Amino acid sequence: MDLQSAYSTILLSAETGGSMMGLASILILGIAAQWLAWRIKIPAILPLILIGLCAGPLPVLFGGNSLIIPKDIFAGATMSHFISLSVGVILFEGGLTLKFQEIKGLVATVRNMLIYGAIIMTAGGALAATYILGLDYRVALLFGTLIVVTGPTVIQPIIQSVRPKPSVAAILKWEGITIDPIGALLAVLIYEIFFMAMGHSGADHSAVDVIQNLLIMLLTGIGGGVLFGWILHECITRKLVPHYLINVFVLAFVIMSYSTADWVQHESGLLVVTIMGIMIANKPNADYLDEIIDFKESITMLLISVLFIVLSANLSGEDIQRLNDPNIIFVFLIIILVLRPIVVWLSSQSSALTWKEKAFIAFVGPKGIVAAAVAAIFALKINNGIDNGYLPNSLRSDAELLVPLTFSIILGTVLLNGLFSGVVANFLQVKKRESNGLLIIGAHPFAQSLASHLVKKDLPVTLADTNQENVRSAEKQGLRSLEVNALSDKMDDMLTTEDVGQMLALTPSNDVNIFSCQKFEKIFGEENVSRICSTTETENSSVSSSTPIMGKGRLHFPKIMAEFNNTDQFVDRTISKADIQDSWINREEIYPVMIIDKKGRQKVFTPGSLNFLNEGDVVVHLVLAQ
C-alpha cells in the first residue's frame, strides 16, 4: 500500500470513528451536565446548552473547529425524526404525571391559561418580532407560536426547589405540559398558512384546506390519544404483555403511536402522546403506572440531555453573531414583563388566587426543549422550501435567526426563573406553609396503626409504599396513602401537593431507610427526618443522641413485627413535672414514638428528644407484648 492510500484509509477511519466519538461525547457530556446541575442546584438546561455551545459554535468564533457536528452524526432527515420522536416521549412522560385531582377547583384557570396563552403569546410575540426585530410577519408569527410553550422539564425542578402553595404548583405543572402540543399545533397552522399564501410546489392551498387539515389534526390527536391510550392500558391490565417487557413495550408503543398519528396527519403526534399519558395517569386501576414512570424518567433525562446538546451544538458561528442585536433584549422583556402577566391576569380573573400567587405564576414561565425542538424543525422546513423554490429567498435570513432567537429566549427565561424563583417566592410569600404533616415511608400494619392514632388527633399524616396491598389497606381505613417509591422523582413531584414537613422511614430495609433520610433531609431539613433503628444498631448499642432514629434505640423492625398486635398498643401520656423528675421516659418498658407539644405540633421522638421534653407535652408510646 502506497503512502497516499494509507493516508486515505486513515482519514476514512477517522471520519467513521469521529461520528461514533461524537455520539459518545454527546451522551457523556449530557450526563455530566445533569450531574453538574444536581451538584450546584440549577436547572439542567443551563449547563446542557452551555456545553452544547462550547462543543459546537463557540470554538468556530475563536478560529477553531467544532468538537461536535450533529449533522455528521444524524445524516439527512434523521436529526429531524430523532428530535420529533424524542419530544413525543418526553411529553408522554409529562402526561403520566398529570392527575385531575390536582386541579380540582382550578380547571377554569388552567383552561384559560391554555386559551389566552396561545392567543396572546402568539400575537404579542409576532408583533414584537415584526416591529422590533424587523422579521417578516410570517416568520414572526412562527416565533410567536414557539414562545407559547413553556418548559415542563424546567418548571418541575423549580416547583420542587421552591415548593410553592399546592394550587400554584398545580397550575404551573398542568400549563407547562398541556400547552406544549398546543404551541406545536399552532406552529403547524402558521406553516400551513404559508403554503396557502404562497403555494406549495406550485399548488395553491385554500383557506378550506387549512381548516380541513387543522380539524383532521385535532381529530387525529384527540381521538388517537384516547384510542391508543385505551389499547395500551388494556394490553397491560389484561396481562397480554409479560411483566419484564412492560417498560420497553410502552416505549415502543408510544413511538409507534406518535409515528402513526404523524403519518395520518402531520404534526399530530405530540397531541396524541400527551393525551395518552394523561389518560393512563387517571385510570383507576393503572397499577403499573409507578414502574412506567420510573423507567420513563430515566429515558426522558437521557433524551433531554442529548437533545439540548445536539440542538445547541448545531448552531453555527453566524447564528451566534446574529444575537448581537440589542433589540432581542427588548423582545425578551416584552415576553416576560408584558405578555406573560397579561395571560395570567386574564386567565385568573374568576379564581381564588391572591394577587401574590398570580404574580408568582406570571414570573415563572421558562421555555424549554419543545420550543427549541419545534424551532429547529420549522427552520429546516422553511430553508428546504427556499431551496426547492416554493418559498422566497428573502425569508432565509429571518428563518436562520429563528433557532438562535428561540435559544436566547430559552436561556434568558431559564436563567431568570432558575436563579430567582426562590427569591421571588419568598418576597411574595407564596411558598407552601411550613407543614407539621408527617410522611411515613412504609404502609404496613404498624405504620397504619401509628398513622390512625395520629389522624384521630387531627394531625396530618401521609403514608407511602410500593406495596399495593398495604396502600389499599391503608386507604380502606381512610388514611392518605401513596403507591410510590419514596426514592423516585415521582415522590418529589407528589410532595408539591402533600401536607408534609417531616419524614419517618419505617421500611424493613435499613438501606432504604438510610437513603430516605439522606434524600429528605435536603427537602425538610436534617432535624425533620428520622428512621427506625436497625437490628445491628440495637444489638451494639451504637445509637447516640444525634442519631436520627425513632425512639430510644431499642425498637427495630423485627421486634415490631414480632411483638406488635394492634392500635390499642399506642398510649398517650401527658408529661407532668413528676414524670420529668422521676425520668419516666427512661424506663425500660417505655417505647416512645412521637411527641405532641402544647401547641399541637407533632414530632418524631428521637434520642435527642430526651433533652427537650417539657411539662405538658404528650408522648405517644408503644406498649409491646411481653
C-alpha positions in Angstrom: 0.0 0.0 0.0 1.5 3.4 -1.0 1.6 6.4 1.2 -1.4 8.1 -0.4 -3.6 5.0 0.0 -2.6 4.7 3.6 -3.4 8.3 4.3 -6.9 7.9 2.7 -7.6 4.9 4.8 -6.6 6.8 8.0 -8.9 9.7 7.0 -11.8 7.3 6.4 -11.3 5.6 9.7 -11.2 9.0 11.5 -14.4 10.1 9.9 -16.2 6.9 10.9 -14.7 7.0 14.4 -15.5 10.7 14.6 -19.2 10.1 14.2 -19.1 7.4 16.9 -17.0 9.5 19.2 -19.3 12.4 18.6 -22.3 10.4 19.7 -20.5 9.0 22.7 -19.4 12.6 23.6 -22.9 13.8 23.5 -24.1 11.1 25.9 -21.2 11.6 28.3 -21.4 15.4 28.2 -25.2 15.2 28.7 -24.9 13.1 31.8 -22.0 15.3 33.1 -24.3 18.4 32.7 -27.1 16.7 34.6 -24.7 15.8 37.4 -23.3 19.4 37.5 -26.8 20.8 37.6 -27.6 18.5 40.6 -24.4 19.4 42.3 -24.8 23.1 42.2 -28.6 23.1 42.3 -29.5 24.8 39.0 -31.8 23.8 36.1 -30.1 21.2 34.0 -30.9 23.1 30.8 -28.3 25.8 31.6 -25.2 23.5 31.6 -26.6 21.5 28.8 -27.0 24.5 26.5 -23.6 26.0 27.6 -21.8 22.7 27.0 -23.5 22.3 23.6 -22.4 25.8 22.6 -18.9 25.2 23.8 -18.7 22.0 21.8 -20.3 23.5 18.7 -20.3 27.1 17.5 -18.2 28.9 20.1 -14.8 27.3 19.1 -15.6 28.4 15.5 -15.9 32.0 16.6 -12.4 31.9 18.0 -10.9 30.4 14.9 -11.1 26.7 15.9 -13.2 23.7 14.9 -16.4 22.4 16.4 -15.9 19.4 18.7 -19.4 18.0 17.9 -21.0 18.3 14.5 -24.6 17.0 14.8 -25.1 17.0 11.0 -22.3 14.4 10.7 -23.8 12.2 13.4 -27.5 12.5 12.3 -27.4 12.4 8.5 -30.2 13.7 6.3 -33.7 13.8 7.9 -32.5 11.6 10.8 -32.0 14.5 13.1 -35.5 15.9 12.5 -37.1 12.5 13.1 -35.0 11.9 16.2 -36.0 15.3 17.6 -39.7 14.7 16.9 -39.8 11.2 18.5 -37.8 12.3 21.5 -40.1 15.3 22.2 -43.0 12.8 21.9 -41.6 10.5 24.5 -40.9 13.5 26.8 -44.4 14.8 26.6 -45.9 11.3 27.2 -43.8 11.0 30.4 -45.1 14.5 31.4 -48.7 13.5 30.7 -48.2 10.5 33.1 -47.7 12.9 36.0 -50.9 14.9 35.5 -53.7 13.9 37.9 -57.2 15.5 37.5 -57.5 15.7 41.3 -54.5 18.1 41.4 -56.5 20.8 39.6 -59.9 20.3 41.4 -61.3 23.9 41.6 -58.6 25.2 39.2 -59.8 23.8 35.9 -61.1 27.1 34.6 -57.8 28.8 35.4 -55.8 26.1 33.6 -58.2 26.2 30.6 -57.9 29.9 30.4 -54.1 29.8 30.6 -54.1 27.5 27.6 -56.6 29.6 25.5 -55.3 33.1 26.4 -51.7 31.9 26.5 -52.0 30.6 22.9 -53.6 33.7 21.5 -51.8 36.4 23.4 -48.3 34.9 23.2 -48.6 34.2 19.5 -50.0 37.6 18.6 -47.8 39.6 21.0 -44.7 37.7 20.1 -45.3 38.1 16.4 -45.9 41.9 16.8 -42.7 42.3 18.9 -40.6 40.3 16.4 -42.0 42.2 13.4 -41.8 45.7 14.7 -38.7 45.5 17.0 -36.6 42.9 15.1 -37.9 43.6 11.7 -38.7 39.9 10.9 -41.0 39.0 8.1 -44.5 38.7 9.5 -44.7 35.0 8.6 -41.5 34.1 10.5 -42.6 36.4 13.3 -45.9 34.5 13.6 -44.0 31.2 13.8 -41.8 32.7 16.5 -44.9 33.7 18.4 -46.1 30.1 18.5 -42.7 29.0 19.8 -43.0 31.2 22.9 -46.5 29.8 23.6 -44.9 26.7 25.0 -43.3 26.6 28.4 -40.7 24.2 29.7 -42.1 21.3 31.8 -38.7 19.9 32.3 -37.6 23.2 33.8 -40.8 24.0 35.7 -40.8 20.7 37.7 -37.3 21.3 39.3 -38.3 24.9 40.1 -41.5 23.7 41.8 -39.6 21.0 43.7 -37.0 23.6 44.8 -39.3 26.5 45.7 -42.2 24.4 47.0 -45.0 27.0 46.3 -48.5 26.5 47.5 -50.3 23.5 46.0 -52.7 25.5 43.9 -49.8 27.5 42.3 -47.7 24.3 41.8 -50.7 22.5 40.1 -51.4 25.4 37.7 -47.8 25.7 36.6 -47.4 22.0 36.2 -50.5 21.5 34.1 -49.9 24.5 32.0 -46.3 23.5 31.4 -47.2 20.1 29.9 -50.6 20.6 28.2 -49.7 23.8 26.4 -46.7 22.3 24.6 -48.7 20.3 21.9 -51.0 23.4 21.5 -48.0 25.5 20.6 -46.7 22.9 18.2 -50.1 22.7 16.5 -50.2 26.5 16.2 -46.8 26.3 14.5 -48.2 23.8 12.0 -51.2 26.0 11.4 -48.9 29.0 10.7 -46.8 26.9 8.4 -49.9 25.8 6.5 -50.9 29.4 6.1 -47.5 30.0 4.5 -48.5 27.4 1.9 -51.9 28.9 1.4 -50.4 32.3 0.8 -47.5 31.3 -1.4 -48.4 27.9 -2.8 -46.7 24.5 -2.1 -44.8 23.1 -5.0 -46.9 25.1 -7.4 -50.3 24.0 -5.9 -52.3 26.7 -4.1 -53.6 26.0 -0.6 -57.0 27.4 0.1 -58.4 28.5 3.4 -60.7 25.5 3.3 -57.6 23.2 3.0 -56.0 24.8 6.0 -59.2 24.5 8.2 -59.7 20.9 7.0 -56.1 20.0 7.9 -56.5 21.6 11.3 -59.7 19.7 12.1 -58.1 16.4 11.0 -55.1 17.2 13.2 -57.3 17.8 16.2 -59.4 14.7 15.5 -56.4 12.6 15.0 -54.7 14.0 18.1 -57.6 13.7 20.5 -59.1 10.5 19.0 -55.8 8.8 18.5 -54.7 9.7 22.1 -57.8 8.2 23.6 -57.7 5.1 21.3 -54.0 4.3 21.8 -54.2 5.1 25.5 -57.1 2.6 25.9 -55.3 -0.1 23.8 -52.1 0.3 25.8 -53.9 0.2 29.2 -55.9 -3.0 28.1 -52.7 -4.7 26.8 -51.1 -4.3 30.2 -54.0 -4.8 32.6 -55.1 -8.0 30.7 -51.5 -9.2 31.0 -51.0 -9.5 27.3 -47.5 -8.3 27.9 -45.2 -10.1 30.4 -44.0 -8.0 33.3 -40.4 -7.9 32.3 -41.4 -6.4 28.9 -43.8 -3.7 30.1 -41.4 -0.8 30.1 -39.9 -1.4 26.7 -43.3 -2.3 25.3 -44.7 1.0 26.5 -41.7 2.9 25.0 -42.2 1.1 21.6 -45.9 1.7 21.7 -45.5 5.4 22.4 -43.1 5.7 19.4 -45.5 3.7 17.2 -48.5 5.8 18.3 -46.6 9.0 17.6 -45.4 7.8 14.2 -48.8 6.5 13.2 -50.6 9.8 14.1 -47.9 11.8 12.3 -48.4 9.6 9.2 -52.2 10.1 9.3 -51.8 13.9 9.8 -48.5 15.6 10.0 -47.5 17.0 13.4 -50.5 15.5 15.3 -48.2 13.1 17.2 -47.5 15.4 20.1 -51.1 15.8 21.0 -51.7 12.0 20.7 -48.9 11.1 23.2 -49.8 13.9 25.6 -53.4 12.7 25.8 -52.3 9.1 26.1 -50.2 10.0 29.1 -53.0 11.9 30.8 -55.5 9.2 30.1 -53.3 6.4 31.6 -52.4 8.6 34.6 -56.0 8.9 35.6 -57.1 5.3 35.1 -58.3 4.0 38.5 -56.6 0.6 38.1 -53.3 1.6 36.4 -51.2 -0.4 38.9 -48.3 -0.4 36.6 -48.0 3.4 36.4 -45.2 3.8 39.0 -42.9 1.3 37.3 -43.5 3.0 33.9 -42.8 6.5 35.3 -39.6 5.3 36.9 -38.4 3.9 33.6 -39.6 6.9 31.6 -37.9 9.4 33.9 -34.5 7.8 33.1 -35.3 7.8 29.3 -36.6 11.4 29.4 -33.4 12.6 31.3 -31.2 10.9 28.6 -33.3 12.3 25.7 -33.3 15.9 27.1 -29.6 15.7 27.7 -28.9 14.6 24.1 -31.4 17.0 22.5 -30.2 20.1 24.1 -26.6 19.4 23.4 -27.4 18.4 19.8 -29.6 21.5 19.2 -27.2 24.0 20.7 -24.1 22.4 19.1 -26.0 22.5 15.8 -26.0 26.3 15.9 -23.3 28.0 13.7 -20.9 30.8 14.5 -23.0 33.0 12.3 -26.1 32.1 14.3 -24.4 33.3 17.5 -23.3 36.5 15.8 -26.9 37.3 14.8 -27.7 37.6 18.5 -25.7 40.8 18.8 -28.8 42.8 18.1 -29.7 44.6 21.4 -33.4 44.7 20.3 -33.6 41.0 21.2 -33.4 42.1 24.9 -36.5 44.3 24.3 -38.3 41.4 22.8 -37.3 39.3 25.8 -38.6 41.9 28.3 -41.9 42.3 26.4 -42.4 38.5 26.7 -41.7 38.3 30.4 -43.0 41.7 31.7 -46.0 42.3 29.4 -47.3 39.2 27.6 -46.9 36.6 30.4 -48.5 38.8 33.1 -51.4 39.7 30.8 -52.1 36.0 30.2 -52.1 35.2 33.9 -54.2 38.2 34.8 -56.9 37.4 32.2 -56.9 33.7 33.0 -57.3 34.0 36.8 -60.0 36.7 36.9 -62.6 34.4 38.5 -60.2 32.3 40.5 -59.5 32.4 44.3 -55.8 33.1 43.7 -54.4 36.1 45.5 -52.5 38.8 43.7 -49.2 37.5 45.1 -49.9 34.0 43.7 -50.9 35.4 40.3 -47.7 37.5 40.3 -45.6 34.4 41.0 -47.3 32.4 38.3 -46.7 35.3 35.9 -43.0 35.4 36.9 -42.5 31.6 36.2 -42.7 30.9 32.5 -39.5 29.3 31.3 -39.2 28.0 27.8 -37.6 24.5 27.2 -37.0 21.6 25.0 -40.2 21.7 23.0 -39.6 25.3 21.9 -36.1 24.5 20.9 -37.1 21.4 19.0 -40.0 22.9 17.1 -37.9 25.9 16.2 -35.2 23.6 14.7 -37.8 21.6 12.8 -39.6 24.5 11.2 -36.4 26.4 10.4 -35.3 23.3 8.4 -38.7 23.2 6.7 -38.5 26.9 5.7 -35.0 26.5 4.4 -36.0 23.4 2.5 -38.9 25.3 1.0 -36.5 28.1 -0.1 -34.0 25.6 -1.6 -36.9 23.9 -3.5 -38.1 27.2 -4.9 -41.6 27.4 -3.4 -40.7 29.9 -0.7 -39.0 33.2 -1.4 -35.2 33.6 -0.7 -36.0 36.8 1.2 -37.1 34.5 4.1 -33.8 32.8 4.5 -32.1 35.3 6.8 -35.2 35.5 9.1 -35.5 31.7 9.1 -31.9 31.4 10.1 -32.5 33.7 13.1 -35.4 31.6 14.3 -33.4 29.0 16.2 -30.8 31.3 17.8 -33.5 33.7 18.8 -35.5 30.9 20.4 -32.4 29.7 22.2 -31.8 33.2 23.6 -35.3 33.3 25.0 -34.9 29.8 26.5 -31.6 30.8 28.1 -33.0 34.1 29.4 -36.1 32.6 30.9 -34.3 29.6 32.4 -31.6 31.9 34.0 -34.2 34.3 35.4 -36.6 31.6 36.7 -34.0 29.1 37.8 -31.9 31.6 39.8 -34.5 34.0 41.2 -37.8 32.0 41.6 -36.9 31.2 45.3 -36.2 34.9 46.0 -39.5 36.0 44.3 -41.4 33.3 46.1 -40.1 34.5 49.5 -40.8 38.1 48.7 -44.4 37.3 47.6 -44.9 34.9 50.4 -46.3 32.1 48.2 -44.2 29.3 49.5 -46.0 26.4 50.9 -46.5 27.0 54.6 -44.2 25.1 56.9 -46.1 21.9 57.4 -46.3 19.8 60.6 -47.5 16.9 58.5 -45.7 13.5 58.8 -44.7 11.4 55.8 -44.3 7.8 56.8 -42.3 5.6 54.4 -44.0 2.2 54.7 -47.7 1.4 54.9 -47.6 -1.9 56.7 -49.9 -2.6 59.7 -47.6 -0.9 62.3 -47.3 2.3 60.1 -51.1 2.2 59.5 -51.8 2.0 63.2 -49.5 4.8 64.1 -51.0 6.9 61.3 -54.5 6.2 62.6 -53.6 7.1 66.1 -52.3 10.5 64.9 -55.1 11.2 62.5 -57.6 10.8 65.3 -55.9 13.8 66.8 -56.4 15.7 63.6 -52.7 15.5 62.8 -51.8 15.3 59.1 -50.2 12.0 58.1 -49.3 10.6 54.6 -48.2 7.0 54.0 -46.0 6.0 51.1 -45.3 2.4 50.0 -44.6 0.4 46.8 -46.7 -2.5 48.1 -50.2 -2.2 46.6 -51.9 -4.3 49.3 -50.5 -2.1 52.0 -51.6 1.0 50.2 -55.1 -0.3 49.6 -55.5 -1.5 53.2 -54.5 2.0 54.4 -56.9 3.7 52.1 -59.8 1.5 53.4 -59.0 3.0 56.8 -59.4 6.5 55.4 -55.6 7.2 55.5 -53.9 9.3 52.9 -51.7 6.8 51.1 -49.4 7.0 48.0 -48.3 4.0 46.0 -44.9 5.2 45.1 -41.2 4.5 45.5 -40.0 7.1 48.1 -36.6 7.4 46.4 -38.1 8.1 42.9 -38.5 11.5 41.3 -42.3 10.9 41.2 -42.2 11.1 45.0 -40.7 14.6 44.7 -43.5 15.6 42.3 -46.1 14.4 44.7 -44.6 16.3 47.6 -45.5 19.6 45.9 -49.2 19.0 46.7 -48.9 17.0 50.0 -49.2 18.5 53.5 -45.9 17.1 54.9 -42.9 18.7 56.6 -41.1 15.8 58.2 -40.4 12.1 57.3 -40.2 8.9 59.2 -38.8 5.8 57.4 -40.3 2.6 58.7 -39.4 0.1 55.9 -37.9 -3.4 56.6 -34.8 -2.3 54.6 -32.3 -0.4 56.6 -30.7 0.8 53.3 -33.9 2.3 52.1 -34.4 3.9 55.5 -31.0 5.5 55.4 -31.3 6.6 51.8 -34.7 8.1 52.6 -33.2 10.2 55.4 -30.4 11.3 53.1 -32.9 12.3 50.4 -35.5 14.0 52.5 -33.1 16.0 54.8 -32.4 18.1 51.7 -36.1 18.8 51.5 -37.3 19.0 55.1 -34.0 19.7 56.9 -31.8 17.3 58.9 -33.9 17.8 62.1 -37.1 16.7 60.4 -36.1 13.2 59.2 -35.8 10.0 61.1 -35.9 6.3 60.7 -36.4 3.1 62.6 -33.4 1.6 64.3 -31.5 -1.3 62.6 -31.0 -4.6 64.4 -27.3 -4.1 64.4 -27.5 -0.7 66.0 -29.8 -2.1 68.7 -27.5 -5.0 69.5 -24.4 -2.9 69.5 -26.0 0.0 71.4 -24.4 2.3 68.8 -27.2 4.9 68.9 -26.2 8.4 70.1 -28.3 11.4 70.8 -27.6 12.7 67.3 -28.7 9.6 65.5 -32.0 10.3 63.6 -33.8 7.1 64.8 -37.3 6.7 66.2 -37.4 6.0 70.0 -34.5 5.4 72.3 -32.6 2.9 70.1 -34.3 -0.3 71.3 -37.1 -0.5 68.7 -36.1 -2.3 65.4 -38.3 -3.7 62.7 -38.1 -7.4 63.5 -39.0 -6.6 67.1 -42.1 -4.6 66.0 -43.2 -7.4 63.6 -42.8 -10.0 66.4 -44.5 -8.1 69.2 -46.9 -5.5 67.7 -50.5 -6.6 67.6 -53.0 -3.7 67.3 -53.7 0.0 67.5 -54.5 -0.2 71.2 -50.8 -0.6 71.9 -50.3 3.1 71.3 -50.8 5.0 74.5 -50.7 8.8 75.2 -49.1 10.2 78.3 -49.2 13.9 79.2 -45.9 14.7 80.8 -46.1 16.1 84.3 -43.4 17.7 86.5 -43.1 14.4 88.4 -42.5 12.5 85.2 -39.6 14.7 84.4 -38.2 14.5 87.9 -38.6 10.7 88.0 -37.2 10.2 84.4 -40.3 8.3 83.5 -39.3 8.4 79.8 -36.1 6.4 80.6 -38.0 3.4 82.0 -37.1 0.1 80.2 -40.7 -0.7 79.3 -41.4 2.7 77.7 -41.0 2.8 73.9 -41.7 6.5 72.9 -42.6 7.1 69.3 -44.0 10.6 68.9 -44.2 13.9 70.9 -47.1 16.3 70.6 -46.3 19.7 72.2 -48.7 22.0 73.9 -49.4 23.8 70.5 -50.5 20.6 68.9 -47.4 20.1 66.8 -46.2 16.5 66.2 -42.6 15.4 66.2 -41.0 12.0 65.9 -39.4 11.0 69.2 -35.6 10.6 68.8 -32.8 10.1 71.3 -32.2 13.8 71.2 -35.8 14.5 72.4 -34.8 13.3 75.9 -33.2 16.7 76.5 -36.1 18.8 75.3 -39.1 17.1 77.0 -41.4 19.7 78.6 -44.2 19.6 81.1 -47.5 19.4 79.2 -46.0 17.6 76.1 -47.9 14.4 75.1 -45.7 11.4 74.5 -47.2 8.7 72.2 -45.5 5.5 73.4 -45.8 1.9 72.4 -46.7 -0.9 74.8 -45.3 -4.1 73.4 -46.4 -7.6 74.3 -44.2 -9.1 76.9 
